[in-house]
Amino acid sequence: MVNDWTYAVEAYDENRSLLSADIIEQHLRSVVQDATRRLQSDEKAIPVGILSADQRDRWTKVRFHSLAWVRAAAHSI
């Protein structure tokens, strides 16, 4: 996760062999470049990671309120 954007970086190839450190580093650099480009263009990420890392009972309450907000916003369009 970089600046609230979630990325997946391949570490294994299609044969389940570990990629070289150089290739993994290239993938990580691509992630950083993408996040930097997004920040420079004033793009804002939805901070999903904050919600998913919260304590279970609080997470449930926040999710309930978030879904209610989404439904209300959909009906106002």
KAFENZI-V409000 format. One record per residue. N is the residue number from 1. PHI is phi in degrees with one decimal (NA if undefined). OMEGA is omega in radians with two decimals (none if undefined). BURIAL is 1 if it has 16 or more other ideal C-beta (glycine too) atoms within 10 Angstrom, else 0. Layout:
BEGIN
((N	PHI	OMEGA	BURIAL) (N	PHI	OMEGA	BURIAL))
END
This chain:
BEGIN
((1	NA	3.12	0) (2	-131.5	3.13	0) (3	50.9	3.11	0) (4	74.5	2.98	0) (5	-94.6	-3.12	1) (6	-99.6	-3.13	0) (7	-126.0	3.00	0) (8	-118.3	-3.14	0) (9	-116.8	3.12	0) (10	-68.0	3.08	0) (11	-117.1	-3.13	0) (12	-127.5	3.08	0) (13	-87.8	-3.08	0) (14	-65.4	3.10	0) (15	-96.2	-3.13	0) (16	65.5	3.06	0) (17	-97.8	-3.14	0) (18	-63.5	3.08	0) (19	-70.5	3.13	0) (20	-68.9	3.11	0) (21	-59.7	3.12	0) (22	-62.9	-3.13	0) (23	-69.1	3.10	0) (24	-62.0	3.10	0) (25	-61.9	3.10	0) (26	-60.8	3.11	0) (27	-62.9	3.14	0) (28	-64.8	3.09	0) (29	-63.0	3.09	0) (30	-62.8	3.09	0) (31	-62.5	-3.13	0) (32	-62.7	3.12	0) (33	-62.2	3.13	0) (34	-64.5	3.14	0) (35	-62.9	3.11	1) (36	-63.4	3.11	0) (37	-60.3	-3.14	0) (38	-64.1	3.12	1) (39	-63.7	-3.13	0) (40	-65.6	3.11	0) (41	-93.4	3.11	0) (42	61.3	3.07	0) (43	-72.1	3.14	0) (44	-113.2	3.10	0) (45	-88.3	3.00	0) (46	-83.8	-3.02	0) (47	-75.3	-3.12	0) (48	-63.8	-3.12	0) (49	-58.5	3.11	0) (50	-63.2	3.13	0) (51	-66.2	-3.03	0) (52	-70.8	-3.14	0) (53	-95.2	-3.07	0) (54	-78.6	3.11	0) (55	-62.7	-2.95	0) (56	-53.9	-3.11	0) (57	-65.5	3.11	0) (58	-65.9	3.12	0) (59	-56.7	-3.13	0) (60	-62.7	3.13	0) (61	-64.2	-3.14	0) (62	-63.6	3.13	0) (63	-62.0	3.12	0) (64	-57.8	-3.13	0) (65	-67.9	3.13	0) (66	-65.4	3.13	0) (67	-65.6	3.10	0) (68	-64.4	3.12	0) (69	-65.3	3.13	0) (70	-63.1	3.12	0) (71	-62.0	3.13	0) (72	-64.4	3.13	0) (73	-66.1	3.13	0) (74	-64.9	-3.12	0) (75	-75.4	-3.11	0) (76	-84.7	-3.12	0) (77	-83.5	none	0))
END
